[in-house]
Amino acid sequence: MNTIYNLRKWILALLLGSFVLSSCNEEIVIDTKPDTTYLNTVHEVYGVLQSVENPVMKAVNVYKEPCELKVSVGLTRPVDKAVDAVLEVDESLLPAYNLEHGTDWRILPASAISLEENGSVLIAPGDVKSYEMEIRITPSDNLEKGTYVLPIRLKMKTDGIKLSNKEDRLVYTIKVMGDIPSTDKGNNIVTICYVECNKYNPLNAGEWTLRNSGKQLIDIVHLFAANINFNKETGRVYVKLNKNLQYILNHKDKYIKPLQDKGMKVCLSILGDHDGSGVANLSDEDARYFAAELKAIVDAYSLDGVDFDDEWSEYDKYPLPGFPKRGPYPYARLCYETKRAMPDKLCTVYY
């Protein structure tokens, strides 16, 4: 039996060997000109314009005192020579920005803008980042209160450094506050107060000041809370305002404006409401729809933004057909759509 088994193994090996040999006789055609265009970025160096303080939310409030923005220029990999670049205010970016966000804002006047070293930037050989450059905004008496756009474009003067249309620009929204004071204490600490509107008066948040500077202790007041709810008839989510919160909004000149006049921000907090809908399980389309409704409320009641609180939605207990599973992507998408709809407003998240 062992002899027969071994014989079968040898016959099988010879057959396989013959197959391999016959296969090798076939002509193998190799494409000597493959498409390598998608590999270009491996060998090329790109420049990147970055905001130092906050890379994402480029909305800036300018009060009576001058305001300083810090930017830097980076490279995707080091090079063995000095790299020269320049920053410019590019008015050509304004129409596309207004079209994307549905706004009609003006460009910030040149008289209010000062670029350090007239915008010239230098990256030393072997480095991948420049020093932090300062963009100074100085309000004047003839600078009207309102929202402006400050579009900054990066241009490379050194050959061999490329730029993409997404990384060569920063577009800031500049909100000139006029005579409203700033709550900035100079310590990079932001104090947020949630006011339960069913029990307390939001004006209480404006009663606390620092002894030495006289600055307001609270920077942001969140009106707690409106609800995100599901409408079975329309199949969409909507903002539900209870009677106490609605009363405060209806009387915004009494309960909201006095806080804003002290330099504080007043935002609307959004909370789940035990029906399976929430800020973390919306489709892309529902996120856009909900963000548009939030913008309408923020504009109607002169608020400074919205805050999301992912609690009490009870996603698993009340699953809704057609809704994505609760997760980070739907939550991030809602924040993105909200900021896109309101680029000059705050969008914060409670964690």
C-alpha positions as CSV (number, residue, x, y, z in Angstrom):
1,M,0.0,0.0,0.0
2,N,2.8,2.4,0.8
3,T,4.4,1.7,-2.5
4,I,1.2,2.4,-4.4
5,Y,0.6,5.6,-2.4
6,N,4.1,6.9,-3.1
7,L,3.7,6.1,-6.8
8,R,0.6,8.2,-6.9
9,K,2.4,11.1,-5.3
10,W,5.1,11.0,-7.9
11,I,2.6,10.8,-10.7
12,L,0.8,13.8,-9.3
13,A,4.0,15.7,-8.9
14,L,5.0,15.0,-12.5
15,L,1.6,16.2,-13.8
16,L,1.8,19.4,-11.8
17,G,5.3,20.0,-13.0
18,S,4.3,19.5,-16.6
19,F,1.4,22.0,-16.1
20,V,3.9,24.6,-14.7
21,L,6.4,24.0,-17.5
22,S,3.7,24.3,-20.2
23,S,2.4,27.5,-18.5
24,C,5.8,29.0,-18.6
25,N,5.9,28.5,-22.3
26,E,3.0,31.0,-22.7
27,E,4.1,34.6,-23.6
28,I,3.8,37.0,-20.6
29,V,3.0,40.6,-21.7
30,I,4.1,43.3,-19.3
31,D,2.8,46.8,-19.6
32,T,5.9,49.0,-19.7
33,K,3.9,52.2,-19.4
34,P,1.7,52.0,-16.3
35,D,-0.3,55.0,-15.1
36,T,1.8,56.6,-12.4
37,T,0.1,60.0,-12.2
38,Y,-1.5,59.1,-8.9
39,L,1.9,58.6,-7.4
40,N,3.2,62.1,-8.1
41,T,2.5,63.4,-4.6
42,V,5.0,60.9,-3.2
43,H,7.8,62.7,-4.9
44,E,6.5,66.3,-4.9
45,V,6.5,68.8,-2.0
46,Y,3.3,70.7,-1.2
47,G,2.9,73.8,0.9
48,V,0.2,74.1,3.5
49,L,-1.3,77.3,5.2
50,Q,-2.4,76.6,8.7
51,S,-4.2,78.5,11.5
52,V,-2.3,78.2,14.7
53,E,-5.0,78.9,17.3
54,N,-7.8,76.9,15.9
55,P,-7.4,75.0,12.6
56,V,-11.1,74.3,12.2
57,M,-13.4,77.1,13.5
58,K,-12.0,80.3,11.8
59,A,-14.6,82.7,13.3
60,V,-13.1,85.7,15.1
61,N,-14.7,88.4,17.2
62,V,-13.0,91.8,17.2
63,Y,-13.8,94.1,20.0
64,K,-12.4,97.6,20.8
65,E,-8.8,96.4,21.2
66,P,-6.7,95.0,18.3
67,C,-7.0,91.3,17.6
68,E,-4.1,89.0,16.6
69,L,-4.3,85.9,14.4
70,K,-1.4,83.5,14.1
71,V,-0.7,81.4,11.0
72,S,2.1,79.2,9.8
73,V,3.2,77.6,6.6
74,G,4.2,74.0,6.5
75,L,5.7,71.6,4.0
76,T,4.7,67.9,3.4
77,R,8.4,67.0,3.6
78,P,11.7,68.8,4.2
79,V,13.8,70.1,1.3
80,D,17.5,71.0,1.2
81,K,16.9,74.7,0.4
82,A,15.2,77.7,1.9
83,V,11.6,78.1,0.9
84,D,10.2,81.6,0.3
85,A,6.4,82.2,0.3
86,V,4.1,85.2,0.7
87,L,0.7,85.7,2.2
88,E,-1.8,87.9,0.5
89,V,-5.4,89.1,1.1
90,D,-7.2,87.6,-1.9
91,E,-10.5,89.3,-2.7
92,S,-11.2,86.7,-5.5
93,L,-12.0,84.1,-2.8
94,L,-15.0,86.1,-1.5
95,P,-17.7,85.3,-4.1
96,A,-17.2,81.6,-3.8
97,Y,-17.3,81.8,0.0
98,N,-20.5,83.8,0.0
99,L,-22.1,81.4,-2.5
100,E,-21.2,78.3,-0.5
101,H,-22.5,79.7,2.8
102,G,-25.4,81.7,1.4
103,T,-24.1,85.0,2.8
104,D,-23.4,88.4,1.3
105,W,-20.6,89.6,3.6
106,R,-18.1,92.2,2.6
107,I,-14.3,91.8,2.7
108,L,-12.6,93.3,5.7
109,P,-11.2,96.7,4.7
110,A,-7.4,96.8,4.1
111,S,-7.0,99.6,6.5
112,A,-7.9,97.2,9.4
113,I,-5.4,94.5,8.3
114,S,-1.7,94.3,8.9
115,L,0.4,91.3,7.8
116,E,3.7,90.7,9.7
117,E,6.7,91.3,7.4
118,N,4.2,92.3,4.7
119,G,3.2,88.7,4.4
120,S,6.7,87.3,3.6
121,V,7.4,83.8,5.0
122,L,10.7,81.8,5.1
123,I,11.2,78.2,5.9
124,A,14.8,77.2,6.6
125,P,16.5,74.3,4.8
126,G,15.5,71.0,6.3
127,D,12.5,72.4,8.2
128,V,8.9,71.5,7.5
129,K,7.3,74.5,9.2
130,S,7.7,78.3,9.3
131,Y,7.6,80.5,12.4
132,E,4.2,81.7,13.5
133,M,3.2,84.8,11.5
134,E,0.9,87.4,12.9
135,I,-2.1,88.9,11.2
136,R,-3.2,92.0,13.2
137,I,-6.7,93.4,12.9
138,T,-7.1,96.9,14.3
139,P,-10.6,98.3,14.5
140,S,-11.1,102.0,13.9
141,D,-14.0,104.4,14.5
142,N,-15.1,104.2,10.9
143,L,-15.2,100.4,10.8
144,E,-18.9,99.5,11.0
145,K,-20.2,96.8,13.3
146,G,-21.0,93.6,11.5
147,T,-19.5,90.4,9.9
148,Y,-16.7,90.6,7.3
149,V,-14.6,88.0,5.5
150,L,-10.8,87.9,5.6
151,P,-9.5,85.6,2.8
152,I,-5.8,84.8,3.1
153,R,-4.0,83.1,0.2
154,L,-0.6,81.4,0.2
155,K,1.7,81.8,-2.8
156,M,5.1,80.1,-3.2
157,K,8.0,82.0,-4.6
158,T,10.4,79.1,-4.5
159,D,10.3,76.7,-7.5
160,G,9.3,73.1,-7.0
161,I,6.9,73.7,-4.2
162,K,3.3,73.0,-5.2
163,L,-0.1,74.1,-3.7
164,S,-3.5,72.5,-3.6
165,N,-6.7,74.6,-3.8
166,K,-7.7,73.3,-0.3
167,E,-4.5,73.9,1.5
168,D,-3.4,77.3,0.1
169,R,-6.0,79.4,1.8
170,L,-7.6,80.4,5.1
171,V,-10.9,82.2,5.1
172,Y,-11.8,83.9,8.4
173,T,-15.1,85.3,9.3
174,I,-14.5,88.5,11.3
175,K,-17.3,89.8,13.5
176,V,-16.7,93.4,14.5
177,M,-18.4,93.9,17.8
178,G,-18.3,97.7,18.0
179,D,-18.6,99.0,21.6
180,I,-19.3,95.6,23.1
181,P,-16.5,94.7,25.6
182,S,-14.5,91.5,25.4
183,T,-14.7,88.8,28.1
184,D,-11.2,87.5,27.3
185,K,-9.2,87.3,30.4
186,G,-5.9,86.7,28.6
187,N,-5.4,83.2,30.1
188,N,-6.9,81.1,27.2
189,I,-9.6,79.8,29.6
190,V,-13.2,79.9,28.4
191,T,-15.9,79.6,31.1
192,I,-19.2,78.1,30.0
193,C,-22.4,78.2,32.0
194,Y,-25.5,76.0,31.3
195,V,-28.7,77.7,32.5
196,E,-31.6,75.4,33.2
197,C,-34.3,77.6,31.7
198,N,-37.2,75.7,33.4
199,K,-35.9,76.9,36.8
200,Y,-33.5,79.8,36.5
201,N,-33.1,83.3,34.9
202,P,-30.2,83.4,32.4
203,L,-29.4,86.9,33.5
204,N,-27.9,85.5,36.7
205,A,-24.9,84.4,34.6
206,G,-24.0,88.1,34.0
207,E,-23.8,88.9,37.7
208,W,-20.2,87.5,38.2
209,T,-17.1,89.7,37.4
210,L,-13.4,89.4,38.3
211,R,-12.3,91.7,41.1
212,N,-9.1,93.1,39.5
213,S,-10.0,93.4,35.8
214,G,-13.8,93.8,36.0
215,K,-14.2,91.2,33.2
216,Q,-17.2,89.0,33.1
217,L,-16.5,85.6,34.7
218,I,-18.7,83.7,32.2
219,D,-17.8,83.7,28.5
220,I,-20.6,81.6,27.0
221,V,-24.1,81.0,28.3
222,H,-26.0,77.9,27.0
223,L,-29.8,78.0,27.3
224,F,-30.6,74.5,28.5
225,A,-32.3,73.1,26.6
226,A,-34.3,72.8,23.4
227,N,-35.0,69.2,22.2
228,I,-34.4,67.3,19.0
229,N,-37.6,65.4,18.2
230,F,-38.9,63.1,15.5
231,N,-42.0,64.1,13.6
232,K,-43.8,60.9,12.5
233,E,-45.9,62.7,9.9
234,T,-43.0,64.3,8.0
235,G,-40.4,61.6,8.9
236,R,-37.9,64.3,9.9
237,V,-36.4,65.7,13.1
238,Y,-37.2,69.2,14.3
239,V,-36.4,71.6,17.1
240,K,-38.9,71.6,20.0
241,L,-38.9,74.6,22.3
242,N,-40.8,74.2,25.6
243,K,-42.9,77.1,26.9
244,N,-40.3,78.4,29.4
245,L,-37.5,78.5,26.8
246,Q,-39.8,79.9,24.2
247,Y,-40.7,82.7,26.6
248,I,-37.1,83.6,27.1
249,L,-36.5,83.7,23.4
250,N,-39.6,85.7,22.7
251,H,-38.3,88.3,25.2
252,K,-34.7,88.2,24.0
253,D,-34.2,91.9,24.6
254,K,-34.8,91.4,28.3
255,Y,-33.1,88.0,28.9
256,I,-30.5,87.6,26.2
257,K,-29.3,91.0,24.9
258,P,-28.1,92.3,28.3
259,L,-25.7,89.3,28.4
260,Q,-24.5,89.9,24.9
261,D,-24.0,93.6,25.7
262,K,-21.5,92.6,28.3
263,G,-19.6,90.6,25.7
264,M,-21.0,87.2,26.6
265,K,-22.2,84.6,24.0
266,V,-25.6,83.1,24.3
267,C,-26.3,79.8,22.6
268,L,-29.1,77.3,22.3
269,S,-28.4,73.9,23.7
270,I,-30.0,70.9,21.9
271,L,-30.8,67.7,23.9
272,G,-32.4,64.4,23.1
273,D,-36.0,63.7,24.2
274,H,-36.6,59.9,24.6
275,D,-37.9,59.2,21.1
276,G,-34.9,57.6,19.4
277,S,-33.8,60.6,17.5
278,G,-30.7,62.5,18.5
279,V,-27.7,64.5,17.4
280,A,-25.7,61.3,16.7
281,N,-28.0,59.3,14.4
282,L,-29.0,61.6,11.6
283,S,-28.5,60.9,7.9
284,D,-26.5,63.4,5.8
285,E,-29.7,64.8,4.4
286,D,-31.4,65.1,7.8
287,A,-28.2,66.8,9.2
288,R,-28.4,69.5,6.5
289,Y,-32.2,69.9,7.1
290,F,-31.7,70.2,10.9
291,A,-28.8,72.6,10.5
292,A,-30.9,74.8,8.3
293,E,-33.6,74.9,11.0
294,L,-31.1,75.7,13.7
295,K,-29.8,78.6,11.6
296,A,-33.3,79.9,11.2
297,I,-33.8,79.9,15.0
298,V,-30.4,81.4,15.8
299,D,-31.0,84.2,13.3
300,A,-34.6,84.8,14.5
301,Y,-33.5,85.2,18.1
302,S,-30.1,86.8,17.6
303,L,-28.2,84.0,19.3
304,D,-24.5,83.3,19.0
305,G,-24.6,79.6,18.1
306,V,-25.8,76.2,19.2
307,D,-24.5,73.5,21.6
308,F,-25.2,69.7,21.2
309,D,-25.7,67.4,24.2
310,D,-26.0,63.7,23.2
311,E,-28.2,62.6,26.1
312,W,-31.7,61.0,26.7
313,S,-32.3,60.1,23.1
314,E,-32.5,56.4,24.0
315,Y,-31.5,55.2,20.5
316,D,-31.6,51.5,21.3
317,K,-34.9,51.6,23.2
318,Y,-36.8,53.5,20.4
319,P,-35.0,52.6,17.1
320,L,-36.3,54.6,14.1
321,P,-36.5,53.0,10.7
322,G,-34.2,54.5,8.1
323,F,-32.0,56.2,10.7
324,P,-28.3,55.4,10.8
325,K,-26.9,53.7,13.9
326,R,-25.7,56.1,16.5
327,G,-22.0,56.8,16.0
328,P,-19.3,59.4,15.6
329,Y,-19.8,60.0,11.9
330,P,-23.4,61.2,12.0
331,Y,-22.5,63.4,15.0
332,A,-19.5,64.9,13.2
333,R,-21.6,65.4,10.1
334,L,-24.2,67.4,12.0
335,C,-21.5,69.6,13.4
336,Y,-20.0,70.1,9.9
337,E,-23.4,71.0,8.4
338,T,-24.2,73.3,11.3
339,K,-20.9,75.2,11.0
340,R,-21.3,75.3,7.2
341,A,-24.7,76.9,7.6
342,M,-23.5,79.3,10.2
343,P,-19.7,80.0,9.7
344,D,-19.7,83.0,12.0
345,K,-21.5,81.3,14.9
346,L,-20.4,78.9,17.6
347,C,-20.9,75.2,17.3
348,T,-20.0,73.4,20.6
349,V,-20.4,69.9,22.0
350,Y,-21.0,68.8,25.6
351,Y,-18.9,65.8,26.6
